[in-house]
Amino acid sequence: MKPTPRTEHELNVIANAVAWTCVRGRGASRTVTRHATHNDALLGAVRDGRTMIYAIDAYDLCVHVENI
């Protein structure tokens, strides 16, 4: 699978991320963990293809980075 091209906005948020989150599940079973770095988020992720990693910038804008 080829990666999806990123927009300028997405690249800007990723480059200036101040936090990273791992999100799993939906509704009442949703879990969210916040991490200081992308590597920390990768370490905190359950690697089954269902964990979504987001970058968050100083303005609280977020961008989906990958599923792990």
N, C-alpha and C positions, 0 to 999 in steps of 0.2 A: 504494500500500500504506500503510495506517495504521500508525503506530508502536504497539507493544505497550505497554499501561499498565505503569508501573513500580511495584514494591512499595516500602514504606517502607525495607526493608533495602537494596534496590538504590539508591534515591535517596541514602541515607546513605553508602554506599560511594563512589558517584560524587562526592558533595559533599566527601568527606574523602579523596579519592584522593591518595596520595603518589607513585604511579608509574602508568604506563600501558604496556601491552604490545601488540605486534602479533604475531599467531600465524598461521602458514600451514602447510599440509600436515598429514600425519599419519604416525605411526610414525617410521621412520628418516629420513624426508625432512622432518620437522617443523622449522620454524625459529621462534625466538622472539627478539624484540628488545624491550628495555626502554627506556622513555623517561620523562623528567621531567614532561612536560606532555601534555595531549591533543593540542595542536597539533603537538608534536614527533612524536607517534605518527602523526598524519595525514600528516605529511611523509615518515615512514619507511615508510608502507604502500604496497604495490603495489595500485593501484586497479583490480582486476578482479572485485570482488565476492567474493573468496575469502579476503581478509585479515580476521581477526577482531580487534577491538580490545577490550581488557579494562581496567577500572579496578581498582587494587589499593589497599587502605587500609593503615594502620599495623599492623593485626592480620593482614596477609596474606590477607584476604578479598578475593575478586575477583568482578567482575560483568561479564558480556558487555555491551558498550555498543552496538556496531554492526559490521556487515560493510561492508568497503569494497572 
